[in-house]
Amino acid sequence: MIPVNSVLQVGQFPEVMQAVIDQRITPVRLLDPNSPIPAGSFTSILIRSNTKLPVALLEQLPQVRMVATCGVGYDNLPLAYLKTHAIAASNTPGVLNDAVCELAIGMLFGLLRRIPQAHTFVQSAAWKNGLFTVTTTLAGKRVGIAGMGRIGQDLAKRLEPFKVKLAYTGPTQKDLPYDFYPDITALAQVSDVLFLTCPASPETDKMINAIVLDALGPQGYLINIARGSVVDEAALLVALQQKRIAGAALDVFENEPNPNGGFLNIDNVLLTPHIGSATSETRQLMTNLAINNLEAFYNQQPLLTEVQN
């Protein structure tokens, strides 16, 4: 049982998620994490992974001992502060794999087969004036995956039936039937399509730079469903404008919800507004798992999906 007014809900949640929250618990809502804190005896925080949790807020809440974030990523949390102050944290891995992988596959075919452009071509009646451009097939391509965690492995399994050759990179080699490359440049060199599924961290910050993009080459495609910080967007924009890579599909950006305007004016990109987990089914599963972690905390039980900090 979670005590009333013990959970501070920080940031805005979509309606489908808020309905789950209101059905299961009674939090106090703080829409803007930089606003004055409402009254309450808060010992935990519920937040989404797209909302930064300021240290300044935590400093005003010395009784908080647990933070539950809705999302697989937890780069929104000040992990060093949480560790120093013995504050536990949880995320929601696993339950969003299906939705994220489905979007990744959709973006892949949208990019290679230029499906959004084909829709506009028919809708604008341009078809009567000539044939649509010839596009690119996936079969026979070499597909690299940067980050072979839960999502990367699920994505690889979905790609296998498409007659592609799979390879990956990551901190360590795993017992998987795919070629392993020790660094991202080597993987890009042998990839026609490069997926980014790695976490945001100091090690992956701007990992995709001009060198990696040149290794991917003018026939290569980049698909980012990880985090915007993983890509040097200035270098990517130049590579796209100069056709040093064939194209990119981006669901995440450095500056959300205001991405670099340069991406809006070129025709070899496919852009989506960070919707990897944005299905009603997935968002409900994520919210329930976050609340399950809160219940475990208040029942003095181990967290179901604790962030190891």
N, C-alpha and C positions, 0 to 999 in steps of 0.2 A: 504494500500500500504506500503510495506516494503522498506525503502530507500536502494539504492545500497551502498554496502560496510559498512553497519551498523551492519551486522551479522557476527560474527566470528565463523566459523565452526571448531570445535576442534576434532581431531582424524579422523581415517579412517572410512568410511561408505561403506557397500557393494554396489555393482554396482546398484542393484535394488532400493536402497534407494537414492543413489546419483542422479539417473535419475529423481526422483521426486523432489529432492531439486533444481536441475538445471533448471527444467521446471517451478518452481514456484517462486524462489528467486535467488538473485545474492550474495552469501556470499563470504567472503574471507576465504580460507582454511588454517588451521594450523594443519598439520598431526600429529606432535609431540607436545603435550602441554608444553613440557619443552624446546622447541626451541624458538629462537627470534621471537617476534610478528611482523607480516607484517604490513605495513602501512594501516590505515583505521580509520574511526570514529565509533568505535564499542560501541553500546549501548545494545547489546544482544549477547548471546552465544548459539549455537546449538551443542549438544553433544550427544553421545550414552551412555547408562547406563553401558556399559562395559569399559568406559574410565574415569579414575579418573580426576576430575577437581582440579588442584592444587591451593591452596590459593595464592601461589607465582605468578601465572598467573593473578588471579583476582586483586592482588595488583598493577599490572601494567596497569589495565584497570579500572580506577576510574569512568568512565562514564557508565559502564555496569549496567543495572537495571533489567535485566531479563535473566534467563537461561532456555532453553527448552531442556529437555533430552528425547531421544527416548528410551523408555522402561518403564515398570511399576515400577521397582526398582529405587530408587534415593539415594542409599547408596554411590554412586560415587560423590555426591555433598557435599561440606563443609557447611552443613546446618547452623551451628552456625555463620559462617562468613557471609553467605547470610542474615541471620536474622539481625545481628548487623549492616549491611550496607544497609538494606532496599532493597535487591535484590530479586525480585520475582522468583519463579521457577515453572515449570510445568513438568508433566510426561505424559505417554500415557496408562493409565489403560483401561481395558475393551476390547480394540480392539485386544489384543493378547490372550484373554482367550481361544478361540477355538483351536488355534494352540498348546498352552501349554498343554491343557487338552488332546488333541489328542496324543501328544507325551507321556504324562504320562500314558495313557491307553496302548499305544504301548509298553512302557517300562515294564509295569506291566505284560503283556502277554509274552513279550520276556523273562522276568526273570523267571516267573513261568513255562512256557512251554519250556524254553531253546531253543527258536527259532534260535538265531544265531548259537548255537552249532549244532542244527539239520541241518541247511543249510550246515555247514562245514562237517557234517557226510555224507551227500549225495554227496556233491561236491568231497570229498576225496575218494569216492568209498568204504568207510568203511562199508556201509550197507550190502554188499555181505558177510561180515564176521560175521554179527550178528545184533541183533535188537538194536535200539536206546534206551537209558535209559528211564525208566518211569518217568514222571514229575508230576507236581502238578496242580490241578484244582482250579479255583477261586470260583466257586459256593459254598455257605455255609461258606465262610471265614468271619472273622471279620476284617473290614478295618477301620483304624484310620486315621484322617486327622488333622495334626497340622497346624492350621491357616485357619480359615473359613471366609476368605474375598471373593472377587469376584471370584478368581480362585478356591479356596477351595470349594465354593458352586457350581460352575459350574462342577467341578470334581465330587462332590457327586451326582449330578443329572445324570451324565453319568454312574456312577457306580451302581445306583439303579437297572437297569434291569438285572444285573449279579447275582442276588440272594445273595447279601452279606448283612451283618449287619454293619451299619455305625455308627461311633462315632467320636467325635472331641474334640479338646481343643483349647483354645485361651484366650485372656485377659478377655473376658466376654461371658456369655452364650447368645445365640441368639434364636429367635423364629423359630426353625428348628426341623424337626421330627427325630432328631438323638440324641443319648445319648451324654451328655456333661460330660467331665472330667476336673477338675480344674487344673491339671498339667500333663506334658508330660509323666512322669513316670507311672502314673496311666493309661493313655491312652495306652502306650506301653504294659503294663501288659495284657490288654484285646484285643490286636490287633494281627492278623496274618500278616497283611500288614500295614505298617505305611508310609503314604505319608507326605512329608514336603512341605507345600505351604505358609509358613509364611515369612514375610519380614525380611531382615537383620537389626538388631538393637542391642544395648547393651544388651537388655533383652534376645535376642535369640542367642547371640554369644555362639558357642559350646554347644548349648542346648542339642544336642544328644551326650551324654557322655557314659562312660562305664556303669554307673548305668542304664541309659535308655536302652542301648543295651542288658544288662542282663535281664531287664524286658521284652523286646521283645522276647528274648529266641531263642533256637536252631531251632525252626520251623518258626521263624518270618523273614519277608522281609522288608527292608527299601528302599524307593524310594525318592530321593531328586531332586525336580525341583525348589527349592527355591534359596538359595545361599550357596556357599561352607562354609561360615563362621558359618552356623548354626550347622555344624557337627564337632565334635572333630575327625579329620581324623585319627590321630594316634590310638585312641581308636577303631574306626571303622575298621581299617586295622587289628588290633589284633583280634577283634571279628570275622572277616571274615576268617582270617588264622586259627584260632582255632575252627572254625565252631560253635561259640557261638551264631551266627545268621545264618539263612539259606542262605541269599544272599542279595545283594544290587544292585540297579540301580541308577546311578549317572549321572545327566546332568550338574552338577555344581561342582566346586572344589575350594579349598582355593587358589591355585596357578594356575591361568589360563594364558596362555595355556600350562603350564608345571606341570601337576598334579603329586602327589606323585607316584614315580615309582613302589611302592609296589602294587598298584592297577592293574598294567599291567601284573602281573605274577601270578594271582590267577584265578580260574575258576568259582567262585561263584559271579561274578560281571558282570553287563552290563554297559558299559560306552558310553556316547555320548558327543560331544564337545560343550556343552551349546547351543543347537539348539532348545530350547523350542518355540521360536517365529520365527524360521528361515524358514518361507515359503514366497514366493514372495508376496502373497496376504496380509499376515499379516504385513510384513515389509513396504509395501506401505501404509497401513492404519496407522501404527505407525508414519511414516514420515509425512503424511498429517496432522495428529492430532498435531504433534509437530509444524508444520508450521502454522496451524490454531491458535495455542496459541501465536506464534510470531505475527501474524497479529492482534490478539486481543490486544496484548500489544501495538503495534504501533498505533492502532486505539483508544487507551485509553479506551478499554472495559475490562470487567472482563475476566480473563483467563478461558478457558473452563475446564481445569483439573489442577488447581493449587495445588501444594504441600503445605499442611498446616503445616507450620513450627513454 
